[in-house]
């Protein structure tokens, strides 16, 4: 549905619903014109009523053309501003038509039937917007009450009660439709929340908020595809927190989880948003995919990661390298035809070299 949630009730239910309402306006007016032209028991509609029918048809056609042109933007911009006036104009034209129809044929029952016929589609079309429904229906209701009370030779309580009942039925339909709409909206909202949660669980690590290992394949394929036609290169950085087992032994697993969150924040802070992606690969191991011009840019990323972790001053009494937490990194460059598994294995070898050479360093294949 085309609902403008920023502007509240000053909207219609949908573009299609409004077009349906406009089409019914045209059909009803043509029916009135044809009815008088082919019925022998009644006179031809007087010129004033023909003109009113023509005005309604013309206004409806113009609005149909505008609606077809702007489509889903019907609730925005200038048309959204003038829409209440358009709806009010329809209501006034129909009320004048019905009043003259009654005066000409001296038959209030026809006016009542036509009023109900017009109000029902208006209720369905404008059920979300009480303001638009009121603007359209107020002139019709005033016309109907005027006919019932002041244009009768004899006051009929039954006719008035009948009119009131019909109006109550019509307006109560709005609240039923509105309740149905609100239920649908709540259901859609809950469904979207559930979908977002499922997407979050499917693609993101629950603890750190980084992409998870399952997302790595998709990002790898996207990065490889992005390389075609340019001179960019794809690199992978595999990193591991130094002596993380000892960190858990000294500080406990709860502190270990907090440590992983801080490290992931340091990694994210070090990346370029447009070309780098970080993943929690498992345990205390992280992966970064980056598209760069050369190895110097990758080394700059690794250096920023080390600096940000150093500036975080995460105490690590169990480390044999430093009094604060450190990280070791291995860098590998993707080559044409290389699989993700092969790239991970290549970067892992550099990571192990970094660990063997004393940790807290970056190693890459020269």
C-alpha positions, 0 to 999 in steps of 0.5 A, a space after each residue: 500500500 502507498 502509505 506516507 508514514 511521515 504525514 500520518 492520515 493525509 493519505 489514501 489507501 493506494 494508487 489503485 484504490 484511488 483510481 478505482 474510486 475515480 473510475 466509479 465516479 465516471 461510471 455513475 455519471 455515465 449511468 445517470 446520463 444513459 438512464 435518462 436517455 433510455 428511460 421512457 418513464 422519466 424525462 431527460 436530465 435537465 441541462 444543469 444536471 448534465 453539466 454537473 455529471 460532465 464536471 464530475 467526469 472531467 475532474 475524474 478523468 484529469 485525476 486519473 491521468 495525473 495518477 497514472 503519470 505520478 503513480 506511487 508518488 501520489 502521496 508526495 509533493 504538490 498532488 498530496 497537498 491538493 488532494 484534500 481539496 480535490 476530494 472535497 470538490 468531488 463531495 460538493 459536486 455529488 451533493 449538488 447533483 443529488 440535491 438537484 436530482 431530488 428537486 427535479 424528480 421529487 424522489 428522495 429514495 433515489 438520492 438515498 440510493 445514489 448517496 449510499 452507492 457513492 459513499 461505499 467506495 469512498 469509505 473503502 478508498 479513504 478508510 485510512 484517512 479519516 480526514 479525506 473521508 470526512 471531506 468527501 462525505 460531509 457535503 453528501 450527508 448534509 444534502 441527504 439530511 436536508 432532503 429528508 427533513 426539509 423537502 418532504 411533504 410529510 415528515 417520515 420518521 422511518 425515512 430518517 431512521 433508515 438514512 441514519 442506519 445506512 450512514 452508520 453502516 457505511 461509516 462503521 465499515 471504515 473502522 472495520 477496514 482500519 482495524 484489518 489494516 492495522 492488523 496487517 501492518 502489525 503482522 508485516 512489521 513483526 515479519 520484517 523484524 523476524 526477517 532482519 533477525 534471521 538475516 542478522 543471524 545468517 550473516 553476522 557474528 552474534 558476539 562481535 557484530 562482524 560478518 561471520 564465516 558463512 558470509 566470507 564466500 559471498 564477499 569473496 565472490 563479489 570482490 573477485 567479480 569487482 576486479 574484472 576490468 581494472 588494475 585493483 588487487 584482492 588481498 586477505 589478512 588473517 589475524 589471530 590474538 596472541 596468547 588468547 587462551 592464556 587471556 581466558 585463563 587469567 581473566 575468564 571467558 566473560 572478559 575474553 568475550 569483551 576482549 573479542 568485542 574490543 578487538 573487532 571494534 579496533 579492526 572495523 575502525 581501521 578499515 576503509 568502508 568502501 573496499 574492506 570487509 572484516 569477518 570473525 573467522 572463528 574463536 580469536 581469529 579474524 579475516 579481512 578482505 580488501 581490494 587495493 592497488 598494491 601491498 603497501 595499502 594492505 600493510 597500511 591497513 594492518 598497521 592501523 589495526 595494530 596501532 588501534 589495538 595498542 591504543 586500546 590498552 587491553 591488559 594481558 598478563 598472560 602474554 609472553 610478548 607484551 603487557 597489553 594485548 597484541 595481534 599477529 597478521 598474515 597477508 596473502 594476495 589472490 591470484 587468478 583462478 585461486 579458490 577461497 580455501 587456497 587464499 585462506 591457506 596461503 594467508 594462514 601460512 604467513 600468520 604462522 610465520 608471524 607467530 614463529 617470529 615472535 608474534 605481534 607482527 605482520 608477515 606477507 609473501 614477498 
